Amino acid sequence: MREAIRRAARGLPAISVVPRVGKLDAAAFRARAALGLPFLITGLVGRWPLSQFTPQLLHERFGHLPVRARVGDYINTAFAVDRAMRDMSMREYLDLVSDGSEYPPPYLGNLELRELNSMCHWPAYFDKMGPPRFWIGPARTVTPLHCDYDDNIFAQIWGSKRIFLSPPHHGEFLYTREANAILFGSPFDPEAPDFEKFPLACQASMIECLVDPGEMLYVPAGWYHQVRALTFSLSANRWARAVPFALQGDSSLRRVAE
């Protein structure tokens, strides 16, 4: 799968901006996703009931939920098996980060919070999707540069995030290492590039994208991305459970992926 995606990406046009488009039905989304490039969708997420929430309302209505927070230096240990985590309630977490004294601030990342699902109305862009995963935290939370090998739709429910994107075949410039069978991470930081330590990284294309409240970002399988919260944010994403769209038009690549 990994090599098939990288091979397909070599034919992609270079881009410097992630385009914004209006609401898409499933057919229009899939046609655009088949091009293998990221894009932003407006006009969907802002209609979700959860978009009307605030951290205070989350504290009041869902403070009892058990959560697991990323703590300590979770940025530099993002792809380690022994990354520090702490179990607490949602209320305890929101109280913990309210003073903004820790850096990096503790982060609720990649959590299933089923109680929130009914307030999110996901479009049927993928035939099969994994469950929604939620990401909650204040400004300055970071998920460092990495890629997943499933197509991904990422909803910015409230708050804003800055995302850097790089195409799959540029992983050869990013000093990647395998975190697990479907996740590859990079030590290169596009926000503070160190080209002396990582000289090949100057050849990697990096596209900066600001994701505003109410927007949804399509991240094609294999695209590297680094995510930083610019404000207190609530995000959610779902991964497809199928052959990536970028491979579906080529039967030979499809056989490799399957």
N, C-alpha and C positions, 0 to 999 in steps of 0.2 A: 504493500500500500504506500509506504513512504516514498520508495523510489518511483513508483508510478506517478504520484502527485508532483514530485520534483521534476520529473521528465516532462509532464504536461505543462508545468509552469514556465519552462524555458521558452515556450512560444507566446507568452503573454506580452502585451504591449506595456511599456514603462508608463507609470502614472505618477503624478506629483500631488494629486488631490483626490480625496475620496468623495465621489459625487453624492448629492442628496436628491432623492426622488420622492414623489408623493406616494400615497397608499397604493399598494400593488395587490392584485388578486393572486391566487396560487400559481396560475399559469404564467402570468407576467413575471412573478418572482423567479420561478424556475428557469425561465428563458434567460433572464438577466444573470442569475447565479451560474448558469452553464458557461458564461464567459470567463469564469475563474477569478474575478476581481471583486474586492470589497465595495460595499455601497451602504449608504444610510437611507433609512425609510422614515419619513415624517408622517404625522397624522394618525398614528395607531395607538402608541403607548399612552399618550396623554389622555385618552378616553378610558383607560383602566381605572376602576375604583381605587386601586392602591396608589395611583398617582396623586390622589387628593390627600394622602396621609402626610404626616410630619413626624420627625423623631419623637416629639412629645406624645402624639397619638399612638405611635408604636409602643412607647413606654407604658401608656395607660392600658391599652387593649391587649397587648401581647407580651407584656413584661414577664409573664410567668413561663414563657417558652424556654426550654433548655437549649443552649447554644454552645458551640465550641469556638473559641477565639484563637487566632494566631497571635502570639505574643513574642516579646524579645526581638531578636534580629531575624525576623522571618523573611526579610528580603534576601539577605546573603545566604540563608539556609533554605531557600524556597524549594529546592529540588532534593533536599536531603531527607532521608527516611526518619530522622530523629528531630524534625522541626518541632519547636516548643509550641504546645497548645494548652489551653486552660478551659475547663468546663465551668459554666456559670449560667445564670438566667439572662434573658434579654434585658431585663431591668438592670441587673448588675453591670452588664456590658455597657449600656447607654450611660449609666452613672460613671463608670470607669473612664470613659473617653470624653466626658463633658468638659473637663478642665483643660484638655489639650496639652498636657504636660509631658507626655511620653512621645519619643520618636524612635522608630516608627510607631504610630499609634496602633493599639490592638485592632484587629481586623476580623470581621466575620466573613469568611470567604468560602464559596462553594458548598453552601449548606442547603439541605432540603428542609423547607419550612412549609409543610403541607397546609398549615392554617392560613397561609397567605395565598394559596393557589387560586381559590375561588374569586379573588379580586384582580386576577390577571387573565386577560382574554387573548391567548396566543393564536396567531393566524396558522392555518393548516398548510404551512409552506413545505414541511417535510412529511412524507408518508408515515415515517416512524420517528418519534422523538424520545429522548430521554426525559426524565422528570425535570421540572424547573429547579435551578440552583440559584440561590440568593447570595448577594454580596452587599454587606452593610458596613459603613464606617465613615469616619470624618475625613476632612481634607488631609492629604499627605499619605494615605494608605497607598501601597504600591504592590502590584503583581509584576515581577520582573519578566524580561523577554523570554518567550517560550512559544511553542506551537503545539497544537493538538491535531490529530488526524481525522477529525470529524468536522463536517460543516457546522456552523455555529450561528445562532441569532442571539444577539445581546441587546437587552432592553434597558435603557437608562430611565428609570421610573421617576426618581427625583435626584437633583444634584447634577453636577457636570464632571466629566472625566476627560483626560487627555490620553489618547492611545497612539502609540507608534506602531506602524505596520511595515513588514518586510516580506517579500514574496518567498515561496518555499525554496526555490533553487538558490537563494542567497544565504541559506544556512551554511553553505561551504565557506562563507566569510565570517561566520559568527561564533566559531569555536564551540559549537553545540555539543551537548552531552545528553545521553539518554537518562531520563528520570524514571520512566517505566516504558512499557511497550507502546504506549500511545501518546507519550509526552516527552518532548525534547526541550531542554532549557539552554540558555546562553548566558555567560557571565558578562557580556557586553551591555553597557548601559547607554542607550541612545540619548538620554537626557544629560549625561555627563561623559561624553565619549573620550576614551583613553586610547588613542591610536598608537601610542608608543607600546603599550601592553598588548593591544590587539590590532596590529597593523593591517591585517586583511579586512577589518571591518570598514575601512574607508571605501571599499568596493561595494558594500551592501547598500541597497536603496532603502531609505527610511521615509515613510510617509506619515506626517503628523496629522492627527484627526481629533477634533474636539467634538465630543458627543454630549449634546445638550439634553435637558429634561424633555421627556416625551419622544425621544428618537430611538430607533432600533438600528443596530449595526449588523450587517452580514459579514462574517469573517469566514472566508473559504477555508476548507481543510488544508492544513499545512502552512498557512500564513503565520509568520511570527508576529507577536504582539506584546507590547508592554503597556500596562494600564496604571494611571495615577489619578486618584480622586482630587479634584480641585476644590470641592466643597463637600459638606456632608452628603453622602450619596446612598441611595438604594438602587441596586441594579439586579437584574436577573438574566439568566441565559438558559438556552436549551441546545443540546447537541443532537444532530441527526444520528439516526442509527441505520445507515444505508451507505451505498457507494456514493462518494462525493459527487456533486453535480459536475465538477470539472472533468471527471473521468467518464461520465455516462455517454458522451458522444463518440467514444473510440472503443470499439469492441476489444481490441488487443489490450488496452489499458484496463478495461473493465475486467478482463480475465485475470490480469495481474492482481488487481485489487481484491478480487473474490477468492 
